[in-house]
Amino acid sequence: MKQTNLAIVVPCYNEEAVLPSSAKVLKKIMYDLIDNNQISSESKILFVNDGSKDKTWSLIQDLENEDAIFTGLKFSRNFGHQNALMAGMKVAGNYADAVITIDADLQDDENLIPQMVASFQEGNEVVLGVRNDRSSDSSFKRWTAETFYKLMNQIGVQLVPDHADFRLLGRRAVETLMSYHESNLFLRGIIPQLGYSSEKLYYQRKPRLAGETKYPLKKMISFALDGITSFSVAPIKAIMSLGVVVIVISLIMMIYALVRFFTGNVTNGWASLMTSLWFLGGVQLVGISIIGEYIGKIFAEVKHRPRYIIETDDYSETQSQSVDDQE
């Protein structure tokens, strides 16, 4: 039976504080799997440097020199966490039978990796790591997360609650994922659409070992908005509904203004001014939302800009050499 060629993709942005310890932990897991004949000796840990401004890339290069199990992918600049994941999966998917993505801070339970591999070998093309509780989060963060998942469900986006970007995808799933070409990426919403046999594995999230979170409140809000706008035109429809409400209010105001006018209890010009302001405001909101619905759909598709630019790809180089050596 052919052994599984595994790639662990780790997106990195200013991770010099945690990278040495994370690399050591992941290296041990990989060699344990290799020693137990669960994965191929050609398996790699792929660090994707997402335009880090600190010493992250030099640390990755040091790790590559230290052990061939480490490889690196370097962006020309910062392109964002989701694009780093996509780049790592695309590059690794050309050689690996399965790809696991995990953040560099290892707050996700790396000890779940052997179970993910076993699940894949049992026939599951998608294996999701799901948090079993949020006790380590603040009350505010728990409330915002719950609200986000409820909102996404209400607008028709089926997410797996408490699943982030800790997952295993088989090669077929990676190839299918790469056929999604939208620029506004929200992988947590795309992955459930892939289909294929899947399994959820539950774990407890750990506190960050060092460094700072790459998702402060501002980025979390931006990420949530990206998720909503990537999968739904509900915000535009909400504006349309608001426009209709404003028109209704304007009609009520018109009746009220007319009553005031005929009873003589009004300043000259007040009735026409108030009526026109409310009515035109409502019409404008409806008109903008209708146009925006079309523009919003076009805007995301027509630019066709590259999601990322790879400056250095050490993973493909090492894998190509391995293939040549085998031949």
Secondary structure as GFF3:
##gff-version 3
##sequence-region A 1 327
A	DSSP	beta_strand	6	12	.	.	.	ID=ss1
A	DSSP	alpha_helix	19	35	.	.	.	ID=ss2
A	DSSP	beta_strand	44	49	.	.	.	ID=ss3
A	DSSP	alpha_helix	56	66	.	.	.	ID=ss4
A	DSSP	beta_strand	70	75	.	.	.	ID=ss5
A	DSSP	alpha_helix	81	93	.	.	.	ID=ss6
A	DSSP	beta_strand	98	101	.	.	.	ID=ss7
A	DSSP	three_ten_helix	110	112	.	.	.	ID=ss8
A	DSSP	alpha_helix	113	121	.	.	.	ID=ss9
A	DSSP	beta_strand	126	131	.	.	.	ID=ss10
A	DSSP	alpha_helix	139	154	.	.	.	ID=ss11
A	DSSP	beta_strand	163	170	.	.	.	ID=ss12
A	DSSP	alpha_helix	171	177	.	.	.	ID=ss13
A	DSSP	alpha_helix	187	190	.	.	.	ID=ss14
A	DSSP	three_ten_helix	191	193	.	.	.	ID=ss15
A	DSSP	beta_strand	198	203	.	.	.	ID=ss16
A	DSSP	alpha_helix	217	231	.	.	.	ID=ss17
A	DSSP	alpha_helix	234	262	.	.	.	ID=ss18
A	DSSP	alpha_helix	270	302	.	.	.	ID=ss19
A	DSSP	beta_strand	310	313	.	.	.	ID=ss20
A	DSSP	alpha_helix	314	326	.	.	.	ID=ss21
###
